[in-house]
Structures are given as C-alpha cells and as structure tokens.
C-alpha cells in the first residue's frame, strides 16, 4: 500500500491511497483542471481512480468531487449528512441520468473497495456529519485525521497501531491569536469544532500506539498561522525523533508517493 497527496491546506485537499489497481482519492477540493494537473504529477489519470471518498462538505475538501466523478464516472462514498450538504454541487442532469454512483456510508461501519478496507470514524468539526478514515490492505494501516477541533477516545482507538499517519497540524496557537484573523474566526479555528493546533496534535500522538509507525505527515497547515518548522518541532518532540523525519503535506505540491512496507 502506498499513498500521496495532491495538495493540503485551506485552498484544497486531496490524498490518494493505492493498493495494486485499487486507487482511492480522499477528498477533492480543487477545480477539475487543477485536479487533473495534480494527479498527473503522481503519474495518475482520473480513469485509474476506483472511487472518491469525502470527509465533509467544506469547499476545500468537496468542491471538485462531483465534477470529477461526473466527468469520469467515478463512484463516490460519503455520509448522508455530507451528501445533503453538497447536493447543490450535483450536475443538473444527474438525477435524470446519473453518470456516477453515490454510496451513503454509516460513520461507524467499515466497507471495502477493491483491495482496501476503509473504516470511517466521526470527528468533532463544524460540518453536518464529518468523518475521517483509516485504510487497511489486510496487513498495513494508514490513518488520516484532519479537520477536527479536538480528540476523542474513539479517534485515538482508530489511529492506534498505524503504519502511516497523516495528522492535522493546522496552526500554532500563538501565531493564530496574534495574527490578522478577526476574533470570531480565531475562536472558530481554535475551538472544539475547529482545527488541531500543533501542540494538540502532538498530544494526540502521545496517546497512540506508534510502535509500527513508518511515516508521519503533518497536514492541513495554515499558511498564515503556522510553519513547517513549527509543526515538525511539535511532532518530533512528541515522537522523540529527528524533525526531518516528519513529512509535510504542502498546499501547492502535496507530497510524493510514500510506500508502506
């Protein structure tokens, strides 16, 4: 199993998870042309995608999903709440003549697509029915956690014993509070339904079984309220490892393929 990012941040998100010929795109927050360009950087064509998974309805995660699915007949998996919130993005002709299948999932039930088993789990975030996902090929496990304001025992259970982890480090709390955002936005971002700051992400790490961890990627970094150096410092301190071992999911370039062995 391997994984790569086509971009991560407030301007758009997308993560590709692959096992042999099963290739899944987790979120699609970019325009159609931009998505195709980003996939090409990973030597992928949209026709090679087995499915699209959506975490929640916010534009940086979902705005391009239905456009991509409609054009290339790619099935989509999402919760009922997320589906209701982004129905407006469905192509006008879709109800009369669907070009792709939308699968409604339960946020507590695992399901399989090709050679991958996917386990969704609910997260505290200011969306209708948000989830994050863990992926398994039967031997290895990839966990993904972004767009959550705080942790829960269930989240920590879902992310323990991962072989790879993509973990939100959205902001440095001091930079956020000293920065240009209006107070209401600062409260939203730092609140229990907002986004993880570096130290909260690091504290989550301390609660996990990381004995199998091969890859740790800091994701969804704010360009105004964080830096790769600060995120790496927080996570590496928690892991007692070199800062350079921590990967960064960049807004413009994401990150290249990472193989789980």
Buried (B, 14 or more C-beta within 10 A) or exposed (E): BBBBBBBBBBBBBBBBBBBEEBBBBBBBBBBBEBBBEBBEEBEBEBEBBBBBBBBBBBEBBBBBBBBBBBBBEBBBBBBEBBBBBBEEBBBEEBEEEEBBEBEEBEBEEBEEBBBBBBBBBBBBBBBBBBBBBBBBBEEBBBBBBBBBBBBBEEBBEBBBBBBBBBBBBBBBBEBBEEBEBEEEEBEBBBEEBBBBBBBBBBBBBEBBEBEEBBBBBBBBBBEEBBBBEBBBBBBBBBBEBEBEEBBBBBBEBBBEEBEBE
